[in-house]
Amino acid sequence: MDSAGLLQIALYLVILTAATPILGGYMARVFGDGPAPFDRALGPVERTLYRLCGVDPRAEQHWTGYAASLLAFNLLGLLLLYALLRLQDWLPLNPQGMAGMDADLAFNTAVSFTTNTNWQAYGGEAALGYLAQMAGLTVQNFVSAATGIAVLMALIRGFARRGSRTVGNFWADLVRGTLYLLLPLSFAMALFLVWQGVPQNLDAYVTAETLEGGRQLIAQGPAASQVAIKQIGSNGGGFFGVNSAHPYENPTPGSNLVQMLFLLLVAAGLTDSFGRMVGDRRQGRAIFAAMAIMLVAGIAVAAWSEAGNMEGKEVRFGIANSALWAVATTAASNGSVNAMHDSFMPLGGMVPMVNMMLGEVVFGGVGAGLYGMMIFVLLAVFIAGLMVGRTPEYLGKKIEAREIKLAMIAALTVPFGVLGLSSLSLVVPDAAASIQDPGPHGLSELLYAYASGTGNNGSAFGGFGADTLFHNTAIGFAMLFGRFLVILPVLAIAGSLAAKRTLPASAGTFPTHGPLFVGLLVGTVLIVGGLTFFPALSLGPVAEHLALPPGAPFADMNQ
């Protein structure tokens, strides 16, 4: 890695760190008890939305009511998106006459965007018309991101409140996250992207004549608006098939830098919001530090590994920006790509896979990354309590058996989805046939797909043929498991903590804002994440002895 590449990475990290408290302070005010910024301009819109929907934002919900509202809203969104994808050939704003999706692919895609995963087993410009892109995918990009933030706010209230039976109002959190945060940021970023050259129109595709006399179909459409929210909301699904490697999604080094920043910026800012809202900003800084340590380590390994390897990378971005994006997008559960991860060197490809297998908590998705990290925080203080013989505490709340059991249910979701469904894929001949490359790399393609689905990431190793009945269905369930089998325990933890009284700190209280706790937290993430990563290594020898048909991808696992 040359000095220019190191300077680009350092500049990125400095800007990210400097912007974190600025955006974090803004979000703390948006979701706090006082007036929000821009309330005079956006308040009337917010109140109108509540009246139209029949919602009283002051009517707070028990965690079970909060969860029921969340599940009902997401189920309805999934069904509406499924119908839109199936019927798009009957609907307007489809100038290329795109056909409706097959049932299994529509199920996979609807689940994918509803769960903030944006896994795509299709090419965007070759499969979807403009109405499906705007009213279907882009809308879900907003509300799935707002859902993740809402769950985090409920959890923060659980830590901050004393003797309360409620954790907030889901509908109010959803509206405020969308109206005060996601929409303004997306509008500003979309204008910037249009300036950089990203198209935003409803015109039909253009047929151009090349210099060699051939004819080329050039896709366009309302791309800038979708690209903006896909990065800000840690969604990641591309308007075009090759995602942010496409010159219409990411045309310049300037657009590349801004998009990379927003891969992590909202998630990073929420760590500062957490500290402010619980009344101790040191707690947010400690969590930010733990996430940053793992992020920098991943960047260092990937950048070192990819030095000199330009295969699968765009010349306009180079190696440093490609490695940085690959680590940031899988740390953030975003999944957008500006280079093909399938072409990375073994260690370079390992880092994105490990990020996903850790549970997408190295900043992670907006809201989802931090509430996922809070699971590891509870486990870390539990381990610390066992070592010193004290009842575990965090922010003055006793962490008891109920919280730890719920935390373990959430933590075991990733190994269940990745290892269980990957193992099933290895014994189904039609599923194993989706793997392009023989040997260990073929196994990596399969593991990457199910880690991406369960981690709600959405990126892929390019050689994996995902558009089959089995994988569309299995990865669809992996995405549902990875999203809602974590959200429900987190909301239950929020309700349990909100009902507890706060205990005063004593001389024996374990401090959770210093370097010792940061190290313990990083170790806990790596150990629990190892429940997925290390057993995954054993699937290779297992696959070698499976009774697969002749020509199966694992004919020789010893190469």
Summary of the structure (lengths in Angstrom):
residues: 559
radius of gyration: 22.8
end to end distance: 29.1
largest distance: 80.0
contacts: 2106
relative contact order: 0.12
helix: 65%
strand: 3%
